[in-house]
Amino acid sequence: MERYYSEVLSYIARSVGCKDKAQNIVQEAYTRLLSYKRNNPKQNKTQERALFFKAAKNIVIDQYRKNQHIAEPDETEIIAPSFYEPEAKLASQQQLVLLNRCIESLPTKTKQAFVLYKFKNQSQSQIAEQMGVSVSMVEKHLATAMLACRQALKKQ
């Protein structure tokens, strides 16, 4: 699957017109496929390339649809955003605590790559240079971290 990464990245970058957005999309697709492979170990490996492309393309479509469905509020009835509701606020706080614990429990290098990428907004190549590892290794660290966070949220 790793051998298709740059090919999928090029395809998605052309599709969305931004290499940074494309990296995020391809990383998410990679994470989804890793999760899928863990849950389906007997899956035929001959379709990995097609699955990788399809997963990335579906993420692009999902993001497009998400951006298209932002409706304007009706003038007669304005509803307060859900984050003002006490239950939603408590749930958000609990998720943050859970994610913080998950990030803290990651191996040192994985945690470092994840924090630099998600919170310091550094590119994967910048992180690789700073950590003294390959971009491929940074991708693996990020995939591991995102998968751990997703699994932690699923358990909740």
C-alpha positions in Angstrom: 0.0 0.0 0.0 2.9 2.3 0.8 4.2 2.0 -2.8 1.0 3.6 -4.1 1.1 6.6 -1.7 2.9 9.0 -4.1 0.7 8.0 -7.0 -2.5 8.5 -5.0 -1.1 11.8 -3.6 -0.5 13.1 -7.1 -3.9 12.1 -8.3 -5.7 13.7 -5.3 -3.5 16.9 -5.5 -4.6 17.4 -9.0 -8.2 16.8 -8.0 -8.3 19.2 -5.0 -5.7 21.7 -6.3 -3.8 21.9 -3.0 -0.9 19.6 -2.0 -1.5 20.1 1.8 -5.2 19.2 1.5 -4.2 16.3 -0.7 -1.7 15.0 2.0 -4.4 15.2 4.6 -6.9 13.3 2.4 -4.4 10.6 1.4 -3.2 10.2 5.0 -6.9 9.7 6.1 -7.4 7.2 3.3 -4.2 5.4 4.3 -5.5 5.2 7.9 -8.8 3.9 6.9 -7.2 1.2 4.8 -4.9 0.2 7.6 -8.0 -0.1 9.9 -9.8 -2.1 7.2 -6.8 -4.4 6.7 -6.7 -5.1 10.5 -10.4 -6.0 10.6 -10.2 -8.1 7.4 -6.8 -9.9 7.4 -7.9 -12.4 4.8 -8.6 -9.6 2.3 -7.1 -10.1 -1.2 -4.1 -7.9 -1.6 -4.4 -7.6 -5.4 -7.0 -4.8 -5.0 -4.9 -2.6 -2.6 -4.2 0.0 -5.2 -7.8 0.3 -6.3 -9.0 0.5 -2.7 -6.5 3.2 -1.9 -7.6 5.3 -4.8 -11.3 4.7 -4.1 -10.9 5.6 -0.4 -9.1 8.8 -1.2 -11.6 9.7 -3.9 -14.5 9.0 -1.5 -13.0 11.3 1.1 -12.8 14.1 -1.5 -16.4 13.6 -2.3 -17.4 13.5 1.3 -15.6 16.8 2.0 -17.2 18.4 -1.1 -20.7 17.3 0.0 -20.1 18.4 3.6 -19.2 21.9 2.3 -22.2 22.0 0.0 -24.8 21.3 2.7 -24.1 24.4 4.8 -27.6 25.8 4.8 -28.5 29.4 5.7 -30.7 29.7 8.8 -34.4 30.3 8.3 -35.3 33.9 9.2 -38.3 32.8 11.2 -36.5 30.3 13.4 -32.9 30.6 14.5 -31.7 27.6 16.5 -28.7 27.9 18.8 -25.7 25.8 17.8 -25.6 22.4 19.6 -22.3 23.3 21.3 -24.3 25.6 23.7 -26.2 22.6 25.0 -24.8 21.2 28.3 -24.8 17.6 27.1 -22.9 18.4 24.0 -20.4 20.5 25.8 -19.8 17.8 28.4 -19.4 15.2 25.6 -16.9 17.4 23.8 -14.9 17.9 27.0 -14.9 14.1 27.6 -13.7 13.5 24.1 -10.9 16.0 24.5 -9.8 14.3 27.7 -9.9 10.9 26.0 -7.9 12.1 23.0 -5.4 13.8 25.2 -4.8 10.5 27.1 -4.5 8.7 23.9 -1.9 11.1 22.5 0.0 11.0 25.8 0.1 7.2 25.6 1.6 7.1 22.1 5.3 6.1 21.6 7.6 9.1 21.8 8.4 9.4 18.1 4.8 8.8 17.0 3.6 11.4 19.5 6.2 13.9 18.4 5.3 13.5 14.7 1.6 13.8 15.5 1.9 16.9 17.6 4.1 18.6 15.0 1.7 17.8 12.2 -1.7 18.4 13.9 -0.9 21.2 16.4 2.2 22.9 14.9 0.9 22.7 11.3 4.2 21.4 10.0 4.3 19.5 6.7 5.4 15.9 6.6 8.7 16.8 4.9 9.4 19.4 7.6 8.7 16.9 10.3 10.9 14.3 8.6 13.8 16.7 8.4 13.4 17.8 12.1 13.1 14.3 13.4 15.9 13.0 11.1 13.7 10.3 9.5 12.2 9.6 6.1 8.9 11.1 5.0 7.6 7.5 4.8 8.4 7.0 8.4 6.6 10.2 9.3 3.5 8.9 7.4 3.6 5.7 9.4 3.9 7.5 12.7 0.9 9.7 11.7 -1.2 6.8 10.5 -0.5 4.9 13.8 -1.4 8.0 15.8 -4.7 8.7 13.9 -5.7 5.1 14.1 -5.1 5.0 17.9 -7.2 8.2 18.3 -10.0 6.8 16.1 -10.0 3.5 18.1 -10.1 5.4 21.4 -13.1 7.4 20.2 -14.8 4.3 19.0 -14.4 2.7 22.5 -16.2 5.7 24.1 
